[in-house]
Structure formats: C-alpha cells, structure tokens
Amino acid sequence: MIARTSDIEKAAGVLRAGGLVALPTETVYGLGADAEDPAAVSRIFQVKGRPPSHPLIVHLGDAQMLDEWVEDVPPTARLLAERFWPGPLTLVLRRGRRVPLEATGGLETVAVRVPDHPVALALLAAFGGGVTAPSANRFGAVSPTTADHVRMELGDAVDFVLDGGPCAVGVESTIVDVTGDTPSILRPGGITREALEEVLRHPLAVPSSSSVRVPGQHPSHYAPRARVVLVEPEGLVSEAQRMREAGHRVGLVLPPASPDAAVPAHAVVRVPGSMTDYARGLYGFLRELDQQGCDVIVASVPAEEGLGLAIANRLRRAAGPRPTG
C-alpha cells in the first residue's frame, strides 16, 4: 500500500523520537535516521552491519537548505544542484556544524542530496531536518527497490516502512566530489557522466579509487547471495555450461541481442534493451536469481556509456572479492 499522509506524519514522528524509517527514493529505498542525532545515526550502522568508517548521505528536502548543512558551497556545486536537484545526484562538500561525525565516518566532508520522490520529499518536509539514509539492506547486499525487499531483509529492525512503490531509477545516486578545484565522479549512478559534462562543459574523471571516502566504494558491494562471475558477452553461454558441469545451479543474465537458443542454466534473465529499464530492474534481476536457488550468476557488463557506466560499476562490485571468516 502506497504511503498516505498519516503514514508520513507517523514516520516523521519516528524520526524525531530517534527511530529508523525505511523511505522510498527514486534510486533505492533508504534506511533513514535524524541526521543530527548521533545515537540514531549509529543505529543505522548496527542494523546494516555497516563499518562505522563508511560515510552516509544526508538527504535534504530542498536545495535551499544546503547552506545550513555544509561549510561552503562552491559555484560548481551550486550549478549542479540547480540543474539536477531534486534528483539522483549526491555532492560531496565540507561538513557543516549540523552534521555529526557519526554520519560522515569521521570525515570533515559530507555527502548531500535532494531526492526526487514525492513520498521522500513529503517526509523531509514533515520532519523539517536532514535524514541520513543509506540503502535499506544489510551491508554489501543487493539494494532494495521495493518496500517488500526492505521488509524481507531487515524485518523488525526498522521501526517504520514507508511504501512509495517501486523505485524509478533503480541504481544509487551519482556521487560527485566538489571539494577541490576539479570535480570528479566517485560513484557512477542515476545521473550520467555525459549529462554532468554537458552542464559543466568539461570532461569529468571517474577515478577507480579516491582519498575521499563515499558510499559504495567497498570492493564487494551490491552483491546477491550467489557468486557473480563476469565474462565477455560472447563467452556467456560457454561459461554457464562450464559452471553447470562443475555442479553449480547457474543463473544467466543475457543481453537483449542474445539468440533465443536453449541456454545451459538453471534460470535465465534477459535484460531489457533500454539502459534505463536495465538500471531500474538490475537489483530485481539479481534478487530473482537468488530466489530461484542459483549459487552462481554469470553476466557481462554493458558498454560504459550513459547509465551503462553505473550498471557496469554495480556488476563489478557485485562480483568483487567477498570477506571470509
């Protein structure tokens, strides 16, 4: 059931009382807490199993609030905020006094955005402050794009779940560092590099590593229970065959142009031809293959242009080395 006004008022009350609220955004569902309440923020880390050194994103209800939460706003940040907020763009800026170090992983920088979802914006308006909200899932796991995903994964650990329907973008926000002289993309996401470059009128780097810590940089992230194996598109079927012969229950993620011949897999997902639709469905595809009992997922990365850059980033993180022990 989609959130009603009474639900939003209740959720705002939960936040004021130091509780945790799962809220919809256009990207994924977030696990929200009062950004100015260190104890509530710390509880996010406990529920997610997230290392306390990993910073969170502060969600604001309006771009006009930015000056209240950061130390200074350079012209580049103003330009990007005016163009892309509300929307799936996160800006990294110098931390203002309202932001506790618990929310920044101990850093003097803070990641800030204004989400583009009516339920999230209504909650932020009713609450009146900033809300820290990483994805509402266990640390490193597949991000939730429906309220049911949140309930299945976190259950009673969340004090209230606001249902805003399926997320429209489906991958997390693009994170841009604007603390230095030259902005750079620290995490590809729902705003494409091409769109950012058009506004800034110069190329943007997408470094593989950065001294600035932001969400989504862990080597293994966005990962289903099944192990993800990435190969070139022409090697998908042969790798699936090899894995099946080795005794695995194989999930296969097929590009849209792949032939319809029988494939050697326990379960098959064919991705849409549109990168927008692929991004929206990516996490759902991974969850579906988990639910069908696959222990290995074989996939390839799309061309790294437009939203393909974000999809490729998520698949590589999903295939990253997992902690042992």
N, C-alpha and C positions, 0 to 999 in steps of 0.2 A: 504494500500500500504506500503510495506516494505521500510524503510528509505534508501535514496540514499546519495551519497557523498555530494550533495548540501544541503540536509536536515541536515546532520551532521554539516556542516560548518555554516549553519544558526543557529542551536541550540547552537553551541559554541559561536556565536556572542550574542545570547540572554543571555547566562550565563554571558558573560563579561559585558553586559550592566545592570546587576543586575536583570535579569528576571528569571522566573521559567520555567524549561523544564521537561516534563514527559519523562522518559527514560526507556527502557526495560532492565531488568537484567535476569539472569537465574532463579531467585527466584520469584519476583513480579515486577510490574512497580513501579519506584520510582519518587518522586517529587523533582527534583534537583535544587540546587542553588549553586553559588560560595561559597565554604566553608569558604573563607576568607573575605566575605562581610557580616558584621553583619546585615545590613538592609535587604539584600536578604534572609538571613537565617531566620530573624524574620518574613518575609512574608510567609515562609513555614508554620509557626505555625498559622498565621492568616488564611490562605487558608484552612488548615486542621481542624481548631478549636482545635488544639493540645495544651495542657498546656505547657507553656514555660519551666517548670521544667523537661520535658521529653526529654532526650538527643537524638541526631540524629547520624546516621552513616556517616562517611566520606568515600567516595569511591575514590580510587586511581587507576591510570592506570597501575601501575607496583609495584611489591613488593619492588623494589629498592628505591622507594620513601618513604618508611616507616620512615626512619631516619629523613626525613625532617618534619615529622608531629607529631612525638612523642618524649618524653624526653629521653627515653632509651628503648632499645629492649632486653629483657632478652633472654637467649638461647632457652627457651621453645617457645617463640613467633617466633623466627627465624625458629625453626624446623617446627612449624605448618604452617607458611607462605610458607616455601619452599615446603611443601608437598601438601597443599590444595589451594594455590592461583595460578591463578585465580580460584575462586570457592565460594560456599555459606558458608563461614566461616568468622565471624567477631571477631576480637581480641580487647579486652579492655586493653588499656595501659595508661601510664601517658601522659597528654596533652602536646604537644609542643607549641611553641610560635605562630605558624601559625594558630592555631585553636582558634577562638574566643569563649568566654564563652557562647555566644548565641547558639552555636552548641552543647554544652555539657550539657545544662541545668544547667549551673553554676558550674559544677563539674570540678575537676582537672584531670579527666580521659576522654579518648576519645575512641569511638568505630570506628574501621577502617577495611575496607576490599577492596579486588580487585575483581570486579565482573567477571563472566565467560560468557560474552555475547559479540559477535562481534560488535554490534551497540554501546553498552555502552563503550567498550574499545576504539572504534574509536572516540567517543565523548570525552572521557577523554584525549585521545592523542591530538585531535584537540584543546581542551580547554587548556590543559597543566597544570592544577592545580587539586585541590581536589574538589569534589562535594558532598555536604550533600544531602542525598536523602532517606527520609522515604517513606513508601508506599504512592502511589498517590491516596489517598482516604480521606474521612472525618475521623476524629479521632475516633477509636473504631470500624469502619465499616469493612466489608469484603474487603480484599486486592484485587487490580486489577491484573489480569494476562493476559489481552489483552489491546491494545490501546483503543478499544471501551469502555471497562469498565471505563477507565480514563475519556474519553470524556463524558460519561453518568453521571458520578458522579461529576466531577469538572468543566466541561464545559469551559467557557471563563476565569475562574480564573487561568488557566495555559496558559502561553504565547506561548508555542510550545509543540506539542506532537510528539515524535519520535516513529514510529511504527516499532517494531522489531519482530512482530509476537507473538504467544502465548509463555508464559514463560515455560521453560522446566522442572523446578523443582517444582514450584507452591506453595511452602511454604517458608517463610523467612529464612534467614541465621541462622546458629547456632552461638550463641554468647558465647565466652569463655573468662573468666576473667583471665588474665595472669599478673596481677599487684602484686600478692602475691607469697608466696612460693609454694602454691599448686593451680594449675589451677582448675577451676570449670565451668560447663556449666550453664550459666544464662538464656539461652533460647534455647531449642532444635530446630533444623532446618534441613537444607538440607544436612549437614554433620552429619553422625550418631555418637552416642556416641561410638559405637564399633570401628568405623574407627579411631576416635581420640585416643582411648585407645590402639589400635594396634601400633600407631606411638609413643605415649608417654610411652608405656609399663607399665602403672599402671592404676588403676581404676579412673574414674572421677565422682565426685559428681554432682548431679543435684538438688541443694537446692530449696525448694519451695519459699524461699524468700532470699533476699540479701541486704546488706548495699550499694552495688554498683548499682545505677540506670542505667538501659539499656532499649532499646525499647521493647515493648511487655509485660511489667510486669503489666499493669493495669488489675484489676480483670475482667473487661468486655472489650474484645478486639476481633477483627476479627469477629464481630457479624453481622448477617443479620438483616433485619427489623423484621422477625419472631422471636419469642422467641424459644430458643433451650432448649430442655429437654433431658437429658442423662439418659439412663437406661441400665441395663444389656441386652446382646443380646437376651436372652430368653424372656425378657419382652417387646420387641419392639412392637409386634402386639397388645398385650393387652393394652399397654399404648396408642397406636394410637387409638384403639377402645374407650378407656375411654375419650380421648380428643375429639374425634369426637362426642361422645354422649353428651359432655359438650358444644357442639356448635361451636367447632373450625374447621377451614379449616387446615387439618393436612398434613404436608409433612413428609414422612417417608424415612429415609436413611437406606437401607437394606444391611447387609453384603453379600458378594458374595455367601456364602454357604446357605443362607436362601431359604426355599422352595418357589415354584412359585405359591402357592395358593393365592387366592384373598386376598388383604390386605385392612383394613378399613382406607383408606387415600384418601385425595383429589389428591395428587401427590406423586409419588414414584421415588426415585433414587436408583439404585442398584450400589454399589461401585465395582470397579474392584478388582480382586483377588491379583494383584500386588500392594504392598505398594508404589512403585514408581509411578504407574499410579494413585493410590488413592490420593497421595500427589499432583500430578500435577493437578488433577481435583477437589480437595476439595472445593476451593473457588467458582469454577464454579457451583458445585452442590448446594451450599448454595444460590448463586445468582439465579439459575434456580428455586428453590423452592419459593424464594421471588417473582419472576416474575410470577409464577403460582398462586399467591394470597394466599399462605399459611400464617397463622398467628402463627402457632406452628410447629416446626420441631422436630421430635423425632428421636434420633440417639443413637448409642452406641460407645464407644471408642475401638479401636483395641488394640491388645497386644502391650505393650510399649517396643518394641524392634525394632531396625533398624529405618526406617522412621516412624514407628508406634508411637514412642515417640513424634515426632513433631506433628503428626496428632492428637494424644490424647491431647497434650497441646493446640492446636488451638481450638479443640472442647470444652474443659473445659473453655477456656477463652470466647468463643462464648456463652456459657451457663451461664457465670458469672452474678452477680447482676448488673443491669444497673442503671445509675444515674436517679434520679427522679427530678421532678420540671421543 
